Amino acid sequence: MCPSRRPASAASRPLHRGECQGVALAAVFTAPSTTADVSAALTKHGYLPDEGLSTVVYLSLTMGRPLFLEGDAGVGKTELAKVLAAWIGGDFIRLQCYEGIDAAQALYEWDYTRQLLHLRTAEAAGRAASDAEAIEDELYSERFLIRRPLLRAIDHDDATPAVLLIDEVDRADDEFEAFLLEVLSDFTVTVPELGTITAAQPPLVVVTSNRTRDVHDALKRRCLYHWVSHPSVEREVEIVKLKLPDVDGALARQVASAVSVMREMRLYKPPGVAETIDWATALGRLGAAELDTPMLEATLGTVLKYREDTQRVTSVGMEMIMAAVAEA
């Protein structure tokens, strides 16, 4: 059996990443044999990948490497991690990055409020001063350890690997990137009061970036990289039909064509696939048989999220959009 925790003073060799991975995966999750298997599995779980994405997911699963997905917001990077977790049957653990995030917020911290209550309870119970060392050991036990996403993924003891999503890493700062690089290198964390915790079953890691800033090469080199583009009109139609089977195919094509034009208009926030699906859902709820000008103007709020974008579309883009809709 592969140990999940070793005391900090243990002399035994470290458990290296991947030593137990093949056994656990073979027992619970059958790794795909081809990229076609990946495509079929993702499609079955509601995600329609292109060939490039299926290939990089296949390589990530078979090589045991983190997956770095970069692209505009809304192209499906986060959704892929969720679908991977549903596919393999593992826990989905999400670390949402933001400006100022630090190691404690990502890894672990101590529950100081409960520790203080425990200390006061011990005092009220009249525990002698000779028990001070025992009380201190109790305070810094796993009972009071708050596991944040990274530690939860590393200390995950299920036979099926967890899927760890490190979302929008470009929002974090350089120091946090360096910290992530260290953690992802061997999936080992040292909690001084408890010892060294090494992943018995390394998680499947998906790192995403909206490219609001450049992520350092050192982190990217640790991963398999893939740029996730907006889908073509044809593939977006397929995505809408997969997600919304009740939506008329002609309407789905009109919506996808209109969104494609909007993405070429240099908007502040071009619509993503999620907005396309929302728009098609809204039109279906309104009973629209087709996308005409009045319906387009009335429902722009489901696909555009900034006033400036709405003004640009209504002032200079309506003719182009309706021309694309007419050709769809």
N, C-alpha and C positions, 0 to 999 in steps of 0.2 A: 504494500500500500504506500502511496506517496504521501509523505507528511505535509501538512499545511502550515505547521508552525514549529520552529525550533527555538530553544532558549538562546538568548544573545550570546551566552558563553559556550554554546555547543561547539564541539571540536569537529563534528562531522562535516563533510563537504557540503556546500550549498546545493540545493536542488536547482538544476539549470532548467531554464525555460524550454519546454517541449519534450522533456523526458517522459512525462506521463500523458502528454497530449494525445498521442496516437492511440493509446489503450483506451482512454476515456471516450474519445471520439468514435472509435470503432464500436464501443459498447452501446452508445446511445444515438449518435448522429452519424449517418453514413455520408462521408465526404463525397462531393460530386466527382464523377469520372471525366466529364467534359464540360465545356462552357455551355453547351446546349442544355445540360442538366441544370445548370445554374439559372439559365434563362427560363426554363420551364418551371422550376421551383419558385422563382420570384414572381412570375406571372400568376401562378396558382394562388399566391398569397396577396395578389392585388397590386403588384409593382411590375410595370412593363419596361424592362431595360433595353438599351441598344447593345450592339455586339461588343463595343469597347468596354462598357460597364460590366457586362457579363464576364468578360475575360479577366478584368482586374479583380472582380470578386472571387472568381475561381482561383486565381493565383494567390490571393490573400488567404483563402481557406486552406489551400494545399501547401503553401509555403509557411504559414503561420506568421505572416507579417501584418502589421497594422495597415489600415487603408486610409489614405489621405484624400478626401474629396474636396475639390475647390470649385467654385462657380457662383453665379448670381444667386441671390436669395430666391427661394421658391422653386428651384429646379428639381427638388426631390432628394437632397443629400440626407437630411434627417430622416425622411421617410424610409430610405433604404436601410438604415440601421434598425428601425423598428420592424421592418419586414424580415430582416435577417434573424432577429430574435424570435419572431413568430415561426420562421421556417425551421430553425434548429431546435426550438423548444426551450431555449435558455432564457434566463432573466435579462430584462432590458434595464441597464443602468445608465443614467444620463448625467453628465457633468456639463452644466451650462456655464460657459466662460463669460466673463464680463470684466470691465476695467477695474483693477484693484483686487481681483481675486488672488488669494495666496494659498500656500500649501495647507494650512490648517483647514481652510474652508473646502478644500478639495480632497484632503486625505483623512484627517481625524482631529478631534479635539476632546477635551475632558468636560464632563457635565459638572461644572463648578457648583451650580445650585444644589444638585443632589449630593455632591460631596460634602457641602457645608451642612446640609440637613443630616447627613449620616454622622458627621463629626459631632453635631449638637446632640443627636440621639445617644451617641456613645457617652458623651459627658453627662447627660441626664440619667443614664443607666448606671453612672458611677464607676465606669471602668477605670481601673487604676492607671497611674502614670507608667507602670511597667508594661502596660498594653500598648504604649505609644507606637512601637514599631509594627505591631499587628494591625493597629488601626490605620497606619499609613499604607500598609500593604493592601488593606481593604479599599482604601480610597483610590488607589491606582490599579484597580483590577478591571477586567473586561466589563464588569457590571456598570461601570461609570464611563466607559469609552463610547463616544459617539462616532460611529463609522460614517464618513462621508463617501461620496461615490467611488473614488479611487481605491480606498481600502476595502469597500464592499466588493469591488470587482476582483481585487487581489486575494482577499480572504474568502472567496466564494468556494464552498465545499461541495457543490453539487457536481455530479458526474458530467452533466452537460455544461459546456462553457457559457459564461455570461457574455452578453454583447455590451461592451462599454462604448458609449457615444460621448466623445469629447467635442461638444458642439460650439461652433464659432470661436475657435481658438485664436483667431485674429483679433478678437476683442480684448484678450489678455495682454499682459506686458511681457517684455523680454525675459525677466527673471522667472516668470511662471513657465514660459516655454522651456527654459533650461531645466527647471524642476521636472516637467513632464518627460523630457528626454531621458533624464536619469531613471525615472520610474519605469518608463516603457522599455528600457534597455534590458532589464532582468526581472521585472515584476516582483521586486523585493522591497519591503519597507521595514525600517527599524523603528519600533516604538520603544524608547529607552526604558520605560517602566515595565514592559512586557517581554521584549525580545525582538527577534527578527521574524517577520511574517513573509513567507515565500509562497507564491501561487502554486498550488498543486495542479490546478487546471487554469492555465492562462486564459484570460478573456479574449474574445474577438474584438479588436479595437477599430472603431471608425472615428477618424478625426475630420471635422469639417471646417471650412473657411469660406467666408463671403468675399474675401480679398479686400477688406477695407484697409488693410496694410499687408505688406509682405511678411510672410512667416519665414523664419530663419531656415537656411538650407540644412542645418544639422538635424532638425526635426523632420523635414521632408525626406531626407536620406534614410531615415529610420523606417519609412513607410513606403508602400506602393502608391504612386500618385495617379490621380485621374481627374481631369477637368470635366465637370458635368455641364453640358450645354443645354440650352433650351431645346426641346424636341422639335423636330420638323412638324409641319402641319399634319402629315399623314400619321405620324406616330402619336401626335397629341389627340387626334381623332380617336385612335385606338385606345388611348389612355382614358379619355372621357367615356367611351363606350364600355370599357372594362369597369370603371368606377360607378358609372350610372347607366346600367343596361336598359333602363326605361326611357332614356332620352332618345328622341328620334335621331337617326343617323345623319340626316340632312342638316338638322339644327346643330348637331355636334360639329359638323364640318364648317358651318358658318361661324360658329363661336371660335373654333381653332384658327380659322382664316383671319378673323378680326383681331384676335390676340397677336397673331404673327405680325400684322401690320403695326400694331401698337408698339411692339418690341423694336421696331425699326425707327421709331420716332424720337429716340433719345430722351425718353421720359426720365424723371427723377427716380422713379421706382417702376421699372418695367414689370408687367404682370408675370407671375410665375405659373407653374402648372396648378398649384392650389387655387389660385384666382380663376383660372380657366374652369376648373371643376365647380367652384362656387357660382360662377356666372351661368354655366349650363344648368346647375341645380336651380338657381333663381328663376331662370327662364321657364324651366319645367314647372315650377310651382305656380308661376303666373299663367300657365297654359299657353305659352307662345308656341306657335307652329313654325315661325320663322323669325329671323332677326331683322327687323326693319328699323328705320331711323328713329321713330318715337320710342320703340322698345329699347334701342341702344342707349338713347339719352336718359331714359328712366332708370336703367339698371347699371349705369357706369360705376356706381359706388360699390358694386360687388367685385369689380375687377381693377379699379384704380383707387389708390388710397391717399392721394395728395391732391389738394385743390389745384395746384399748378398743372399737374398732369391732366386733370379733368378739363381745365380751361384750354390747354393745348390741343387736346383731342377734339373738343367741341368747336374750336375756332378754326383749326387748320387741317384736322385729320378726318373729319366725317366723310368727306367725298372719297378719300382713298380707302377707308374702311368699308364703306358700302359698295365700292367697286369690287373689292376682294370678296365680299359676301355674295355679290351677284354672280361671281365666277365660280364660287364654291360648289 
